[in-house]
Amino acid sequence: MIRRILELPLLVILSGVGALAMLFPAAHAAVYSNFAVARPFFYGAVIFLLFSVLVGIATSNHRPRQAARSQLAALLGAYIWLPFLFAIPFNEAVPDTSFGNAWFEMVSSFTTTGVTQYDTPGRLAPSLHLWRALVGWMGGFFVLMSAAAILAPLNLGGVEVLSGRVPGRGAQGADQITHAAGPAERMIRHSMVLFPAYFGLTVMLWVMLLIAGERGMTALCLALSTLSTSGITNGQSLAAADGGRVAEILVFAFMALALTRRSLPGAVLTDRNRPILDDHEVRLALFFLAVVPGLLFLRHWVGALVVDDVWNASAALQALWGGLFTTMSFLTTTGFESADWQDARLWSGLNSPGLVLLGLAMMGGGIATTAGGLKLLRVYSLARHGEREMDRLVHPSSIGGGGDGERQLRQGGAYVAWIFFMLYAVTFAIVIAALSLRGMEFEQSLILTISAVTTTGPLTVMAAEGPIRMIELSMSEKAILGAAMIVGRVEILAILALLSPGVWRR
């Protein structure tokens, strides 16, 4: 029986899992006697589960001719189809909303972007906040699973920087997908390795936040959104949480898991023998975590001398912690704000350090993690290539050391990283142009574009001088941003690999 289920198309399995997940907000709402919310999710779970069973029976004998193409198509199809599935009960449970707004909310949640339109206090019931956080949590796990099962064997998702093989056409990756396991079985196999750790870490953070004094639903949403780097809350920001600075320290520690692929079992490791402190992504992340808060802290004596408490030790430590936490938050594309971030801004003398947050979100976290952005390994590869080119200007006949891995990172890896960076920039330009054609101002369109492509939704609130309200955008603008979120999460190289003639050729 299990074998037959594993042989079903991947989208059918994902639809069934999504239908079963609807039982959680239904049960939560039923416990609190909110049957107006419980009924749509319960009925949706039953109907979509039956629908998945029927489609599974109809497609049980279907076998894809090219497993690699089938996996990439299922990956893209999941981000197109599942938000519609998740939005149907959400739309029925939210009064006075449209299906377009519900779809946008679910796209934002499933891609772990976390930007919301329902920011008015009391607009959503607690069960609906739970659904948003749960969809983001499932989206984060889907990112981990697809990175290990689909993108890594095809030399995509950042692995191409280390492997030295052509993205989308790995010498061993395609054969591994085709012969080692079926299209869905491979993802199930990786899920059995990743899910216990992912689920266990989420429960651990939830319990620790409860011990720190956080309320139950707030702690659960924070735990779900921290592990998935979605930044989704139940309407109460982390800065206003009851856990205080202890809760921030716990969230900070678990956000660090998104800096490197080594934090979870079954990770994509082509350099297994390297100690974690010698990991390129960890070292680059530590550099940013030291430099960015340090510059904000030291600027107090350069550009903010008008402040009275220049030598206030308590204010200095609060400002330093606020800058450190927020740097980690946006580097991992989570987007939580520290309660001391306002103190850090006042201490540095910067009214709105939006460019700093935009730059951190664009760099992103580690490859094969739930973080978005350009990814630290690509940034490191480009930095090492630039360093090597500067050395050659001084010593043209020098030979770069470090072994084959380092030479690959500086040469072929940097070449692929530069291609991805240019595609990244082109994607930004296209989305900004599309939003500008709809009459949006450049600054607003720039922030919204970076927020969508890097999957860092809280940038819309913190990067601009005034928060950008998503509910005020037109449906066409939301459709553009929704497509940008999907492209940013799937990564443009994977989409180009799916569209390349080599993948479709028999």
N, C-alpha and C positions, 0 to 999 in steps of 0.2 A: 504493500500500500504506500509506504513512504517513498519507495523507489519510483512508483508511478507519479507521485506528486512532484518529485524532484525533476522528472522529465517534462513537466508542463512548461509552457512559455513563461519567461521571467515576469512579464507584466501581469500575468494571471496570478502568480504567487504573491506578488507585491500588492495587488488589489485585494486578495484575500486577507493578507496581514493588515492592510489598512482598514478593512471592514471590521476585523476583530478588535482593532485599537479603538474603534468608536464605542465599544462597550465600557471603557474606562470613564469618559465624561458622562455617559448615560448613568452608570452606577453612582458616580459622585453626585450628580444632580438629583437622582432618586433618593439618596440618603438625606438630602436637605429639602426634599419635597418640592423641588423645582421641576415639575413634570413637563412644563412648557419647553424646557431644554432637554430633559431626559428622553422624551418621546422621539424627536427627530433623530437623535443619535442611535437609539435602540432600533428604530425602524430602518435607519440607514445601514446599521450593522447587519441586520437580517437580510435586507434586500440585496445589498452588494455582495454579501457572502454567497447567497444563492446564485447571483449573477456570475461570480467567479467560478463557482462549481459548474454551472452550465457551460460557460466558455471553456473551462478546463476540459470538460468531457468532449466538447466539439473539436478541440485542438490537441487532444491527447496523442494523436498519431502524427502530428506535425513535427518534422525535423528540419532545422535550417540547413541550407546548403553550405553556408559559410558561417561558422560559429563566431569568428571575430566580428564580422559585420553585424550578426545578430546581437552580440553583447553590446556593441556601441549603440546600435539602434534602440535596444532596450534601456540603456542608460539615459539617452536623450528622451525616449518616450516616457520614462518614469517621471521626469520633471515636467512633461507636458500633460500627462494624463492624471497623475495622482492628485495634483492640486484641485482639479475639477471634482474628483471623487471626495476629497476632504471638504470642499467648499459647499457641497449640497446640504448636509445636515447643519453646518455652521450658518448657512444663509437662512434656513428655516428656523433656527433657534434665536437669531438676532433680530429683534424688531426694527422696522424702519430702515432697512438696508437693501442693497441691490446685490444680485448675484455677481456682478463685476467686481464690487468691493470685496465680497467674500472670497472670490477667486484670487484677487491680488493679495489678500491677507494670508491665504494658504500658500501661495507662491513664495511670499516673504518668509513664512515660517519654515517650509520644507527646504528651501535653499539656505536656511540658517542665517538669513539676512536680518530678520527681527524688526524691521520697520513696521509700524502699525498705524492704522487710520483711526482706531478707536481709543484715543488717548484721553477722552473725557472721563473723569472718575465716575464709576458706577455705570458706565455705558455697557459693559459686558458683565455677565454673571461669572462667579468664580469658576464654574465648570467650563466655561468657554475659554477663560485664561489657561486652564489646565489643558484644554485641547490644543491651543496655540503652542504651549510649551512642549506638549507631547509630540506634536507634528514636527517641531524643530528638533526634538531629541531623536526621533526616527530619521529625520533628514540627515542629522549628523552621523548616525550609524550607517546610513546608506552611503554616505561619502567614504567612510572608512572601508566598508565592504567593497564598494566598486573600485576604490583605489588599489586594493590588494588583488582583487579577482579579475578586473578588466583592464584598468589603465596600466598597471605595472607590467604585466606580461606583454602588452603592446607598446611598451616604452613611452608611456604618456604620463601626465600628471607630475612631472618633475623628475621621474626616473631616467628620462632620456639624457639628462645632464651627467649622470654617473655612468650609464651603460655604454655610451658611445655608439649605439645602434640607431637606425633611422626611426623616428617617431611614427607609430602606427603600423610599422612593418618589421617588428623585431625578428631577428634571425631565429630565436627560439620561442618567442612569446606566442605567435600565432599558432604554432604547432602545439604548444602547451595547452592552449584553450581548446583546440580542435580534437586532440587525441586523449588528453589526460582526463577530461570530464565534459559533461554536457553543458549547455548554456546556463542552466539554472543550478545544476549540481555543484559547479565550482563556487558559486556565490554562497550556497548553503554551507559548503565545507569551510569556507573562510568565516562565515557567520558563527559556526560552532566554536571557533577559536576566539573570535573578537568579542562576541556578545557577552560571555560571562564576565570578562574584565570591564567592558563598557558599562554593563548593568551594575556590577559590583561597585565600581568607583562612584557611580551616580548615587546608589543607596548610601555609600559611606559618607559622601559629602552631605547628603540630606540629613542623616543622623547627626553628623557633627554640627551642622547649622542649627538643628533643633536643640542640641546641648548648649550651643552658644546663646540660646535665648530667642531664636527666630521662630516666628509662627509657622504652623504646619504647611499651609498652602504656599506661603511665600518662600519657605525653605525648599519645598519640592520644586517649585518653578525655577528658583535660582540654581538648584542642583541640575535640573534637566538642561537649562540653557547654558550653564557653565561648561558641562561636558560636550555639548554640541556647538559651543561658541556662537549661539544664536542671539544672546542678550535679551531674551524675552522674559518679561516679568509679569506678575499678576496685577499690574497697575501701580504697584509700589516700587519705587526705584531702590537700588541697593544702597544709595546714599541715605535713604530714609528708613532703612531696615532696622529692626529692633536688636539685631545681633551686634551692631556697632562695628568697631574696628576688628574685633575677633572674627566676625563673619567675613570682612574684607580680606583678612589674612588667609582664611580658609579658601575663599574663592580665588585669591591670587595664586595659591599653591596648586590648585587644580587647573587653573588656566595655563600654567606652565606646561601641562601635558601636550598642548597644541603647538609647542615650539619644536618638537622633534618626533619623528616616526618611531623612535625607540621606546616610547612611553607605554605602548600597548603590545601584547603578544601577537605573533604572526605578522609583524610589521614588514614593510618592504625594505630590506637591508641588503645592499650590495657591498657594504663595507662593515661586515659584522664584527671584525676583530678590533675596530677602532673604539677606544674608551669613550664614554659619553661626554666627558669634559673636553675631548679632542674632536667631538662632532662639529662639523662646520656650521650647522644651523644653531647649535647651542652657543658656540663662541660668538657668532654674529649677534644673536639675540642678547647675550650678556653685554656685548658692546653697546647696543642701543639702549638697554636698560640702565647702563651706567652714564652714557653721554647725554641722552635727552633729559632725564630728570636733573642731571647735574648742571646742564646749561640753564634750565629753567630756575634752578636753585641759585646759581651764581649770578644770574642776571639781576637779582635783587640789589646787588652792590654796584651794578653798572648802570641800570636804567630805572631803578625804582627807589632812589635814595630819599625821595620825598616822604616815604613811609616812616612813621614815628618809631615803630618797634623794629629797628634795624637789627638789634642784637637780642631779640626775644627768642630764647632757645626752644620754648614750647611751640611757638608759631613756625620756627624753622623746621622742626621735626615733622609737624603736620603738613607743611608745604612739601617737604621732601617725600613723605609717604604718598601724598596725593598725586604728585607727579610720577612716582614709581608705579603705583597701582594703575593709573590711567594709561601709562605707556605700555604696560603689559597687556591691558585690556584691549587696546586698539591695535597693538602689534599682532595679537592673536585673532583680531577681527571680531571680538566679543562685544565690546562697546559699553561695558559697565562704567559708571562714573563713581569715583570715590567721594565719600562725604567731605574729604579734605581737598577736593579738586578746586573748589572756589578759593580756598586759602592759597593753593599753589599758584593760581592765576594772579591773585592779588600780590603775592610775594614776588612773582617774576615781573609784575608790572604790565603784563599782556592782557588786554581786555578780552580778546577772543583768539587764542592760539590755534585757529582752525587748520592752518597749513601744516602744523606739526602733526595733528591727528590724521589729516588726509594722507600725509606721507607715510606714517606708520601703518595705516590700513592698506595702502598700496603695496607695501613690502610684504605684509602678511606673515603667516607662521610657517611651519615645516611642511614638507611634502608628505603625502599620504596621511595627513591629519585632517581634522574638521575645519581648520582655519582656511580662509580664502586669501585673496591677494596674489601678488606676483610669486610668492614663496621665497623663503630665506635662502634656500640653496641656489636658486637662480641669481639672486642678488650677490651672494658670495662668489659665485663663478664669474660674474661680470667684474666684480671688484678685483679678484685675483688675476684676471686677464689684463685689466688696466694696470695693475701693479707690475705685471711681467713686461708689458709694453714699455712702461717707464724705465724699467731696468735695462731694457735693450737699447733705449736711447742713450744711456750712459755707457753701457758695455754691449756693443752690438754682437760680439762673438760669444757671449756668455751662454751657458746651458742651464735651463731651469731644472731644479732638483725636485725632490719630493716623491719620486717613483712614478709608475705608470698611471696610477689613479689621479695624482695631482696634475700630471701633464694633460690627461684627458679632461679634467675639470677646467683647466685654463684654456684649452684649445677647442676641442670638439664640443665640450659642455658649454663653454662660453658662446660658441657660435649658435647652438640651439637656443640658449637662453636669450641671446640677442634677438633671434627671430621671434621668439615668444613675446619679448618685450615690445617689439614693433607691432605685432598683431594686437597686443594689449592696448597700445597707443591708438591704433586704428579703430579698435572697438570703442574706446573713449570718444574719439572724434566723431564717429558715426552716431553714437547715442546723444552726444551733446548737440550735434547738428539737428538730429530729429526733434529733440526737445525745443531747440531754438526756433525751429520752423513752426512749432505750435505756439510761439509767442512768449516763451519763458525767458527770463533774463539769464545772462551768461553765468553769473556767480551761482545762482540757484541751480541751473542745469548742471554745472560742474560738480557741485556737491552731491546732487542726486545721482549723477552718473557714477561717480567714484563710490558712493554708498551702495549702489546696486551691483556694480561689476565686482567689487571687492567683498560683497555680502556683509557689509558693516552698516546696518540700518541706523544705529544711534548717531551716526555722523549728521543726519538730517536735523538733529536737535542740538548737537554740541559744536559742529564745525562752523556754523553760520552765526552771525550776530544775534539773530532771532530764530527760533525754531521754525522749521518748514512743516506746515500741517499737510499731511498726505491726503486728508479727506477733502481738501479744497482743490486738488488736482482734477483735471478732466479724465474721462475714461481712456481717451487715446494716450494721454501722458502716462497713465498707469500701465497701459498695455506695453508701451515702450520700455518702461522700467521693469516690468515683469519679464519681458524677453531678455533684458540686460542681466537680470538676476540669474536666469537660467544659463545664459552664455557664460557668465562669470563663474558659476558653480561647476558646470560641465568642463569648462576650459575650451578655448577656441581651437587649440591643437587637436583635441579629440573630435570636435565637429568637423574640422577639415579632414582628419583621417577617415571619418565616416563617409565624407563626400568624395574622397579621392578615387580615381578609376581603379587603382590597384586592389582596393577592398571589394569593389563590386564585380571585378573580373572573375569569371569562373576558372 
